[in-house]
Amino acid sequence: MALGIMYHPKLYLGGSIRKEKLDRIKKKLERRPGFSGVFLISISRNASDQLDIYEARQLCQSYYRKYPPFVVGIAGSREEALQLVERMVTDCLRDRGDCALKEYLRC
């Protein structure tokens, strides 16, 4: 079951995710999305939310085969994912002066 996950070109990575293992993590997410220990931050499809945080094993649900996520961050834990979101907000405020994360991260 291959998913069509798209990744942000400047992917935010948590401290426990090493760059040299990133390609291997991406391949695992595509081929065997049921593996745990990785949290994904993606742009929300919901108009009222900006980002979604979920554990990678949620990709096993059939919804994600039909609607693959646009991943902007990968973390090793929920706490680490929240820290990444905080960093994204800080970067967005610094660069744009607002918190329009969807627009900022799609650039």
N, CA, C and O atoms as CSV, one atom per row, in Angstrom:
chain,resi,resn,atom,element,x,y,z
A,1,MET,N,N,0.841,-1.170,0.000
A,1,MET,CA,C,0.000,0.000,0.000
A,1,MET,C,C,0.889,1.238,0.000
A,1,MET,O,O,1.362,1.652,1.058
A,2,ALA,N,N,1.122,1.827,-1.149
A,2,ALA,CA,C,1.954,3.021,-1.245
A,2,ALA,C,C,1.067,4.256,-1.134
A,2,ALA,O,O,0.041,4.368,-1.805
A,3,LEU,N,N,1.480,5.168,-0.284
A,3,LEU,CA,C,0.763,6.419,-0.110
A,3,LEU,C,C,1.466,7.503,-0.914
A,3,LEU,O,O,2.665,7.406,-1.174
A,4,GLY,N,N,0.742,8.513,-1.301
A,4,GLY,CA,C,1.334,9.623,-2.051
A,4,GLY,C,C,1.627,10.806,-1.145
A,4,GLY,O,O,1.213,11.929,-1.435
A,5,ILE,N,N,2.329,10.567,-0.064
A,5,ILE,CA,C,2.624,11.628,0.893
A,5,ILE,C,C,3.507,12.681,0.240
A,5,ILE,O,O,4.494,12.358,-0.422
A,6,MET,N,N,3.141,13.939,0.434
A,6,MET,CA,C,3.958,15.050,-0.059
A,6,MET,C,C,4.645,15.691,1.144
A,6,MET,O,O,4.081,15.760,2.235
A,7,TYR,N,N,5.867,16.157,0.924
A,7,TYR,CA,C,6.647,16.744,2.004
A,7,TYR,C,C,7.033,18.178,1.652
A,7,TYR,O,O,7.323,18.496,0.499
A,8,HIS,N,N,7.031,19.022,2.659
A,8,HIS,CA,C,7.477,20.397,2.499
A,8,HIS,C,C,8.963,20.374,2.140
A,8,HIS,O,O,9.710,19.577,2.709
A,9,PRO,N,N,9.412,21.221,1.217
A,9,PRO,CA,C,10.826,21.194,0.826
A,9,PRO,C,C,11.778,21.499,1.987
A,9,PRO,O,O,12.895,20.984,2.023
A,10,LYS,N,N,11.344,22.323,2.920
A,10,LYS,CA,C,12.157,22.633,4.104
A,10,LYS,C,C,11.465,22.039,5.327
A,10,LYS,O,O,10.963,22.758,6.192
A,11,LEU,N,N,11.452,20.736,5.375
A,11,LEU,CA,C,10.760,19.977,6.410
A,11,LEU,C,C,11.311,20.308,7.796
A,11,LEU,O,O,12.523,20.310,8.007
A,12,TYR,N,N,10.411,20.584,8.734
A,12,TYR,CA,C,10.814,20.810,10.120
A,12,TYR,C,C,11.035,19.448,10.774
A,12,TYR,O,O,10.188,18.560,10.672
A,13,LEU,N,N,12.167,19.286,11.442
A,13,LEU,CA,C,12.496,18.010,12.075
A,13,LEU,C,C,12.689,18.200,13.571
A,13,LEU,O,O,13.330,19.153,14.014
A,14,GLY,N,N,12.122,17.272,14.345
A,14,GLY,CA,C,12.332,17.276,15.781
A,14,GLY,C,C,13.746,16.844,16.115
A,14,GLY,O,O,14.444,16.277,15.275
A,15,GLY,N,N,14.164,17.111,17.333
A,15,GLY,CA,C,15.520,16.793,17.762
A,15,GLY,C,C,15.868,15.321,17.699
A,15,GLY,O,O,17.039,14.974,17.545
A,16,SER,N,N,14.875,14.441,17.815
A,16,SER,CA,C,15.156,13.004,17.787
A,16,SER,C,C,15.184,12.424,16.373
A,16,SER,O,O,15.517,11.253,16.192
A,17,ILE,N,N,14.839,13.228,15.378
A,17,ILE,CA,C,14.827,12.770,13.986
A,17,ILE,C,C,16.121,13.260,13.323
A,17,ILE,O,O,16.307,14.456,13.101
A,18,ARG,N,N,16.992,12.322,13.018
A,18,ARG,CA,C,18.274,12.684,12.406
A,18,ARG,C,C,18.127,12.787,10.887
A,18,ARG,O,O,17.454,11.969,10.260
A,19,LYS,N,N,18.765,13.801,10.311
A,19,LYS,CA,C,18.662,14.044,8.867
A,19,LYS,C,C,19.132,12.858,8.043
A,19,LYS,O,O,18.576,12.569,6.983
A,20,GLU,N,N,20.157,12.174,8.534
A,20,GLU,CA,C,20.685,11.043,7.755
A,20,GLU,C,C,19.718,9.861,7.720
A,20,GLU,O,O,19.855,8.985,6.867
A,21,LYS,N,N,18.754,9.820,8.620
A,21,LYS,CA,C,17.758,8.739,8.624
A,21,LYS,C,C,16.434,9.179,8.015
A,21,LYS,O,O,15.492,8.388,7.959
A,22,LEU,N,N,16.344,10.416,7.562
A,22,LEU,CA,C,15.089,10.961,7.055
A,22,LEU,C,C,14.572,10.192,5.839
A,22,LEU,O,O,13.381,9.889,5.770
A,23,ASP,N,N,15.433,9.874,4.891
A,23,ASP,CA,C,14.983,9.129,3.706
A,23,ASP,C,C,14.414,7.772,4.085
A,23,ASP,O,O,13.417,7.330,3.513
A,24,ARG,N,N,15.047,7.111,5.050
A,24,ARG,CA,C,14.558,5.806,5.510
A,24,ARG,C,C,13.191,5.943,6.189
A,24,ARG,O,O,12.320,5.092,6.010
A,25,ILE,N,N,13.009,6.990,6.951
A,25,ILE,CA,C,11.715,7.229,7.614
A,25,ILE,C,C,10.637,7.482,6.572
A,25,ILE,O,O,9.529,6.955,6.683
A,26,LYS,N,N,10.951,8.280,5.566
A,26,LYS,CA,C,9.974,8.563,4.504
A,26,LYS,C,C,9.576,7.291,3.766
A,26,LYS,O,O,8.399,7.084,3.471
A,27,LYS,N,N,10.555,6.439,3.466
A,27,LYS,CA,C,10.248,5.185,2.775
A,27,LYS,C,C,9.358,4.291,3.633
A,27,LYS,O,O,8.438,3.650,3.126
A,28,LYS,N,N,9.637,4.252,4.939
A,28,LYS,CA,C,8.799,3.456,5.840
A,28,LYS,C,C,7.377,3.999,5.881
A,28,LYS,O,O,6.418,3.228,5.893
A,29,LEU,N,N,7.239,5.302,5.902
A,29,LEU,CA,C,5.906,5.904,5.911
A,29,LEU,C,C,5.134,5.555,4.648
A,29,LEU,O,O,3.926,5.322,4.704
A,30,GLU,N,N,5.814,5.517,3.520
A,30,GLU,CA,C,5.169,5.187,2.250
A,30,GLU,C,C,4.777,3.712,2.169
A,30,GLU,O,O,3.668,3.374,1.754
A,31,ARG,N,N,5.694,2.849,2.567
A,31,ARG,CA,C,5.474,1.407,2.404
A,31,ARG,C,C,4.714,0.771,3.555
A,31,ARG,O,O,3.832,-0.061,3.345
A,32,ARG,N,N,5.058,1.163,4.755
A,32,ARG,CA,C,4.501,0.515,5.947
A,32,ARG,C,C,4.105,1.601,6.948
A,32,ARG,O,O,4.782,1.798,7.956
A,33,PRO,N,N,2.996,2.308,6.663
A,33,PRO,CA,C,2.636,3.451,7.489
A,33,PRO,C,C,2.223,3.094,8.913
A,33,PRO,O,O,2.006,3.992,9.727
A,34,GLY,N,N,2.111,1.832,9.228
A,34,GLY,CA,C,1.687,1.412,10.554
A,34,GLY,C,C,2.756,1.471,11.619
A,34,GLY,O,O,2.481,1.170,12.781
A,35,PHE,N,N,3.984,1.856,11.252
A,35,PHE,CA,C,5.014,1.859,12.272
A,35,PHE,C,C,4.838,3.065,13.194
A,35,PHE,O,O,4.439,4.143,12.754
A,36,SER,N,N,5.137,2.871,14.463
A,36,SER,CA,C,4.899,3.932,15.441
A,36,SER,C,C,6.204,4.597,15.849
A,36,SER,O,O,7.283,4.214,15.398
A,37,GLY,N,N,6.087,5.587,16.700
A,37,GLY,CA,C,7.260,6.295,17.175
A,37,GLY,C,C,7.566,7.544,16.383
A,37,GLY,O,O,8.576,8.201,16.635
A,38,VAL,N,N,6.711,7.890,15.426
A,38,VAL,CA,C,6.896,9.092,14.629
A,38,VAL,C,C,5.578,9.860,14.610
A,38,VAL,O,O,4.513,9.287,14.380
A,39,PHE,N,N,5.667,11.145,14.850
A,39,PHE,CA,C,4.500,12.020,14.782
A,39,PHE,C,C,4.662,12.958,13.603
A,39,PHE,O,O,5.751,13.478,13.357
A,40,LEU,N,N,3.580,13.173,12.877
A,40,LEU,CA,C,3.593,14.010,11.689
A,40,LEU,C,C,2.812,15.294,11.944
A,40,LEU,O,O,1.791,15.293,12.631
A,41,ILE,N,N,3.306,16.367,11.385
A,41,ILE,CA,C,2.593,17.639,11.407
A,41,ILE,C,C,2.266,17.935,9.952
A,41,ILE,O,O,3.161,18.001,9.109
A,42,SER,N,N,0.990,18.112,9.661
A,42,SER,CA,C,0.592,18.364,8.278
A,42,SER,C,C,-0.355,19.557,8.223
A,42,SER,O,O,-0.951,19.955,9.224
A,43,ILE,N,N,-0.470,20.107,7.035
A,43,ILE,CA,C,-1.421,21.191,6.823
A,43,ILE,C,C,-2.823,20.583,6.858
A,43,ILE,O,O,-3.095,19.577,6.203
A,44,SER,N,N,-3.683,21.198,7.614
A,44,SER,CA,C,-5.032,20.679,7.811
A,44,SER,C,C,-5.893,20.883,6.572
A,44,SER,O,O,-5.792,21.908,5.899
A,45,ARG,N,N,-6.724,19.918,6.280
A,45,ARG,CA,C,-7.697,20.046,5.191
A,45,ARG,C,C,-8.945,20.770,5.683
A,45,ARG,O,O,-9.757,21.237,4.884
A,46,ASN,N,N,-9.091,20.861,6.991
A,46,ASN,CA,C,-10.215,21.530,7.615
A,46,ASN,C,C,-10.007,23.044,7.513
A,46,ASN,O,O,-8.926,23.533,7.841
A,47,ALA,N,N,-10.996,23.776,7.077
A,47,ALA,CA,C,-10.865,25.221,6.884
A,47,ALA,C,C,-10.667,25.979,8.195
A,47,ALA,O,O,-10.084,27.063,8.196
A,48,SER,N,N,-11.136,25.432,9.296
A,48,SER,CA,C,-11.037,26.156,10.567
A,48,SER,C,C,-9.744,25.862,11.329
A,48,SER,O,O,-9.450,26.538,12.315
A,49,ASP,N,N,-8.978,24.884,10.901
A,49,ASP,CA,C,-7.708,24.542,11.547
A,49,ASP,C,C,-6.555,24.856,10.593
A,49,ASP,O,O,-6.737,24.949,9.379
A,50,GLN,N,N,-5.376,25.016,11.172
A,50,GLN,CA,C,-4.207,25.280,10.333
A,50,GLN,C,C,-3.327,24.046,10.173
A,50,GLN,O,O,-2.884,23.730,9.069
A,51,LEU,N,N,-3.075,23.347,11.284
A,51,LEU,CA,C,-2.206,22.179,11.257
A,51,LEU,C,C,-2.857,21.010,11.977
A,51,LEU,O,O,-3.714,21.188,12.842
A,52,ASP,N,N,-2.432,19.813,11.600
A,52,ASP,CA,C,-2.833,18.590,12.295
A,52,ASP,C,C,-1.582,17.901,12.803
A,52,ASP,O,O,-0.553,17.890,12.128
A,53,ILE,N,N,-1.670,17.330,13.990
A,53,ILE,CA,C,-0.592,16.508,14.540
A,53,ILE,C,C,-1.183,15.127,14.778
A,53,ILE,O,O,-2.215,14.987,15.433
A,54,TYR,N,N,-0.528,14.119,14.246
A,54,TYR,CA,C,-1.005,12.758,14.480
A,54,TYR,C,C,0.144,11.776,14.405
A,54,TYR,O,O,1.188,12.044,13.812
A,55,GLU,N,N,-0.083,10.628,15.028
A,55,GLU,CA,C,0.922,9.574,14.997
A,55,GLU,C,C,0.909,8.922,13.619
A,55,GLU,O,O,-0.147,8.777,13.004
A,56,ALA,N,N,2.072,8.534,13.143
A,56,ALA,CA,C,2.210,7.997,11.789
A,56,ALA,C,C,1.330,6.779,11.539
A,56,ALA,O,O,0.887,6.561,10.411
A,57,ARG,N,N,1.072,5.990,12.561
A,57,ARG,CA,C,0.274,4.778,12.307
A,57,ARG,C,C,-1.167,5.088,11.915
A,57,ARG,O,O,-1.888,4.195,11.469
A,58,GLN,N,N,-1.598,6.337,12.074
A,58,GLN,CA,C,-2.922,6.721,11.589
A,58,GLN,C,C,-2.991,6.673,10.062
A,58,GLN,O,O,-4.083,6.634,9.495
A,59,LEU,N,N,-1.839,6.675,9.395
A,59,LEU,CA,C,-1.812,6.612,7.939
A,59,LEU,C,C,-2.370,5.301,7.402
A,59,LEU,O,O,-2.619,5.184,6.202
A,60,CYS,N,N,-2.568,4.320,8.266
A,60,CYS,CA,C,-3.152,3.044,7.848
A,60,CYS,C,C,-4.627,3.190,7.472
A,60,CYS,O,O,-5.175,2.347,6.762
A,61,GLN,N,N,-5.256,4.242,7.939
A,61,GLN,CA,C,-6.672,4.445,7.652
A,61,GLN,C,C,-6.861,4.725,6.158
A,61,GLN,O,O,-6.035,5.389,5.532
A,62,SER,N,N,-7.933,4.221,5.611
A,62,SER,CA,C,-8.171,4.344,4.169
A,62,SER,C,C,-8.303,5.799,3.715
A,62,SER,O,O,-8.041,6.101,2.550
A,63,TYR,N,N,-8.692,6.680,4.585
A,63,TYR,CA,C,-8.815,8.105,4.253
A,63,TYR,C,C,-7.512,8.646,3.672
A,63,TYR,O,O,-7.535,9.422,2.717
A,64,TYR,N,N,-6.382,8.244,4.239
A,64,TYR,CA,C,-5.087,8.787,3.824
A,64,TYR,C,C,-4.623,8.234,2.485
A,64,TYR,O,O,-3.768,8.837,1.837
A,65,ARG,N,N,-5.168,7.099,2.055
A,65,ARG,CA,C,-4.864,6.610,0.705
A,65,ARG,C,C,-5.527,7.522,-0.326
A,65,ARG,O,O,-4.976,7.793,-1.392
A,66,LYS,N,N,-6.716,7.982,0.023
A,66,LYS,CA,C,-7.466,8.847,-0.882
A,66,LYS,C,C,-6.988,10.302,-0.787
A,66,LYS,O,O,-6.929,11.009,-1.794
A,67,TYR,N,N,-6.654,10.735,0.413
A,67,TYR,CA,C,-6.223,12.111,0.669
A,67,TYR,C,C,-4.894,12.110,1.422
A,67,TYR,O,O,-4.880,12.295,2.639
A,68,PRO,N,N,-3.785,11.908,0.724
A,68,PRO,CA,C,-2.485,11.877,1.405
A,68,PRO,C,C,-2.150,13.241,2.003
A,68,PRO,O,O,-2.511,14.272,1.434
A,69,PRO,N,N,-1.475,13.257,3.129
A,69,PRO,CA,C,-1.169,14.525,3.796
A,69,PRO,C,C,-0.014,15.275,3.145
A,69,PRO,O,O,0.815,14.698,2.441
A,70,PHE,N,N,0.011,16.579,3.403
A,70,PHE,CA,C,1.161,17.414,3.036
A,70,PHE,C,C,1.909,17.653,4.339
A,70,PHE,O,O,1.522,18.500,5.144
A,71,VAL,N,N,2.984,16.896,4.538
A,71,VAL,CA,C,3.717,16.897,5.802
A,71,VAL,C,C,4.705,18.061,5.834
A,71,VAL,O,O,5.503,18.251,4.916
A,72,VAL,N,N,4.628,18.838,6.923
A,72,VAL,CA,C,5.538,19.975,7.091
A,72,VAL,C,C,6.519,19.748,8.235
A,72,VAL,O,O,7.483,20.497,8.387
A,73,GLY,N,N,6.273,18.709,9.046
A,73,GLY,CA,C,7.165,18.428,10.156
A,73,GLY,C,C,7.087,16.979,10.603
A,73,GLY,O,O,6.036,16.344,10.505
A,74,ILE,N,N,8.205,16.459,11.093
A,74,ILE,CA,C,8.275,15.092,11.612
A,74,ILE,C,C,8.967,15.154,12.969
A,74,ILE,O,O,10.022,15.771,13.120
A,75,ALA,N,N,8.346,14.497,13.956
A,75,ALA,CA,C,8.884,14.509,15.320
A,75,ALA,C,C,8.846,13.105,15.898
A,75,ALA,O,O,8.150,12.226,15.390
A,76,GLY,N,N,9.599,12.911,16.957
A,76,GLY,CA,C,9.676,11.610,17.608
A,76,GLY,C,C,8.659,11.419,18.723
A,76,GLY,O,O,8.464,10.299,19.196
A,77,SER,N,N,8.004,12.505,19.154
A,77,SER,CA,C,6.996,12.413,20.210
A,77,SER,C,C,6.000,13.554,20.046
A,77,SER,O,O,6.248,14.499,19.296
A,78,ARG,N,N,4.891,13.466,20.736
A,78,ARG,CA,C,3.884,14.520,20.674
A,78,ARG,C,C,4.456,15.840,21.216
A,78,ARG,O,O,4.216,16.906,20.650
A,79,GLU,N,N,5.208,15.756,22.308
A,79,GLU,CA,C,5.806,16.962,22.893
A,79,GLU,C,C,6.762,17.636,21.913
A,79,GLU,O,O,6.785,18.859,21.781
A,80,GLU,N,N,7.539,16.816,21.238
A,80,GLU,CA,C,8.475,17.330,20.240
A,80,GLU,C,C,7.712,17.969,19.076
A,80,GLU,O,O,8.138,18.992,18.538
A,81,ALA,N,N,6.588,17.366,18.690
A,81,ALA,CA,C,5.754,17.925,17.620
A,81,ALA,C,C,5.212,19.291,18.028
A,81,ALA,O,O,5.166,20.209,17.209
A,82,LEU,N,N,4.802,19.432,19.283
A,82,LEU,CA,C,4.307,20.721,19.765
A,82,LEU,C,C,5.414,21.772,19.749
A,82,LEU,O,O,5.159,22.940,19.453
A,83,GLN,N,N,6.629,21.364,20.063
A,83,GLN,CA,C,7.766,22.285,19.995
A,83,GLN,C,C,8.021,22.732,18.550
A,83,GLN,O,O,8.370,23.885,18.299
A,84,LEU,N,N,7.841,21.806,17.611
A,84,LEU,CA,C,8.015,22.165,16.195
A,84,LEU,C,C,6.951,23.160,15.747
A,84,LEU,O,O,7.245,24.102,15.011
A,85,VAL,N,N,5.718,22.951,16.192
A,85,VAL,CA,C,4.640,23.881,15.847
A,85,VAL,C,C,4.964,25.263,16.417
A,85,VAL,O,O,4.746,26.280,15.760
A,86,GLU,N,N,5.477,25.287,17.622
A,86,GLU,CA,C,5.876,26.549,18.238
A,86,GLU,C,C,6.955,27.243,17.392
A,86,GLU,O,O,6.914,28.458,17.198
A,87,ARG,N,N,7.903,26.472,16.901
A,87,ARG,CA,C,8.958,27.012,16.043
A,87,ARG,C,C,8.388,27.533,14.723
A,87,ARG,O,O,8.816,28.574,14.227
A,88,MET,N,N,7.414,26.801,14.153
A,88,MET,CA,C,6.771,27.244,12.912
A,88,MET,C,C,6.054,28.572,13.118
A,88,MET,O,O,6.143,29.471,12.281
A,89,VAL,N,N,5.346,28.690,14.234
A,89,VAL,CA,C,4.624,29.929,14.532
A,89,VAL,C,C,5.613,31.083,14.691
A,89,VAL,O,O,5.382,32.173,14.167
A,90,THR,N,N,6.699,30.853,15.402
A,90,THR,CA,C,7.723,31.880,15.601
A,90,THR,C,C,8.315,32.315,14.263
A,90,THR,O,O,8.482,33.510,14.016
A,91,ASP,N,N,8.635,31.348,13.397
A,91,ASP,CA,C,9.183,31.661,12.073
A,91,ASP,C,C,8.183,32.466,11.244
A,91,ASP,O,O,8.557,33.426,10.570
A,92,CYS,N,N,6.916,32.069,11.297
A,92,CYS,CA,C,5.866,32.746,10.534
A,92,CYS,C,C,5.690,34.186,11.032
A,92,CYS,O,O,5.582,35.114,10.230
A,93,LEU,N,N,5.662,34.365,12.337
A,93,LEU,CA,C,5.543,35.710,12.900
A,93,LEU,C,C,6.726,36.583,12.507
A,93,LEU,O,O,6.555,37.756,12.172
A,94,ARG,N,N,7.913,36.016,12.547
A,94,ARG,CA,C,9.118,36.758,12.187
A,94,ARG,C,C,9.111,37.152,10.704
A,94,ARG,O,O,9.448,38.286,10.363
A,95,ASP,N,N,8.730,36.224,9.828
A,95,ASP,CA,C,8.815,36.451,8.382
A,95,ASP,C,C,7.618,37.198,7.800
A,95,ASP,O,O,7.774,37.987,6.868
A,96,ARG,N,N,6.416,36.953,8.348
A,96,ARG,CA,C,5.197,37.538,7.780
A,96,ARG,C,C,4.522,38.567,8.679
A,96,ARG,O,O,3.815,39.455,8.201
A,97,GLY,N,N,4.745,38.441,9.979
A,97,GLY,CA,C,4.070,39.344,10.906
A,97,GLY,C,C,2.689,38.882,11.305
A,97,GLY,O,O,1.963,39.612,11.981
A,98,ASP,N,N,2.309,37.669,10.895
A,98,ASP,CA,C,1.015,37.104,11.290
A,98,ASP,C,C,1.171,35.603,11.534
A,98,ASP,O,O,2.273,35.060,11.457
A,99,CYS,N,N,0.059,34.948,11.826
A,99,CYS,CA,C,0.089,33.499,12.091
A,99,CYS,C,C,-0.663,32.716,11.020
A,99,CYS,O,O,-1.323,31.726,11.336
A,100,ALA,N,N,-0.579,33.129,9.794
A,100,ALA,CA,C,-1.221,32.425,8.692
A,100,ALA,C,C,-0.308,31.276,8.266
A,100,ALA,O,O,0.370,31.347,7.242
A,101,LEU,N,N,-0.308,30.225,9.069
A,101,LEU,CA,C,0.619,29.105,8.858
A,101,LEU,C,C,0.387,28.387,7.533
A,101,LEU,O,O,1.345,27.998,6.865
A,102,LYS,N,N,-0.868,28.209,7.149
A,102,LYS,CA,C,-1.143,27.500,5.891
A,102,LYS,C,C,-0.479,28.210,4.719
A,102,LYS,O,O,0.191,27.577,3.903
A,103,GLU,N,N,-0.662,29.504,4.636
A,103,GLU,CA,C,-0.065,30.266,3.541
A,103,GLU,C,C,1.449,30.288,3.635
A,103,GLU,O,O,2.145,30.149,2.629
A,104,TYR,N,N,1.956,30.464,4.843
A,104,TYR,CA,C,3.393,30.527,5.055
A,104,TYR,C,C,4.077,29.217,4.659
A,104,TYR,O,O,5.120,29.233,4.005
A,105,LEU,N,N,3.498,28.096,5.052
A,105,LEU,CA,C,4.119,26.803,4.798
A,105,LEU,C,C,3.911,26.303,3.373
A,105,LEU,O,O,4.616,25.394,2.935
A,106,ARG,N,N,2.985,26.861,2.660
A,106,ARG,CA,C,2.781,26.468,1.258
A,106,ARG,C,C,3.707,27.210,0.304
A,106,ARG,O,O,3.780,26.871,-0.878
A,107,CYS,N,N,4.407,28.205,0.798
A,107,CYS,CA,C,5.329,28.998,-0.063
A,107,CYS,C,C,6.566,28.204,-0.397
A,107,CYS,O,O,7.445,28.699,-1.102
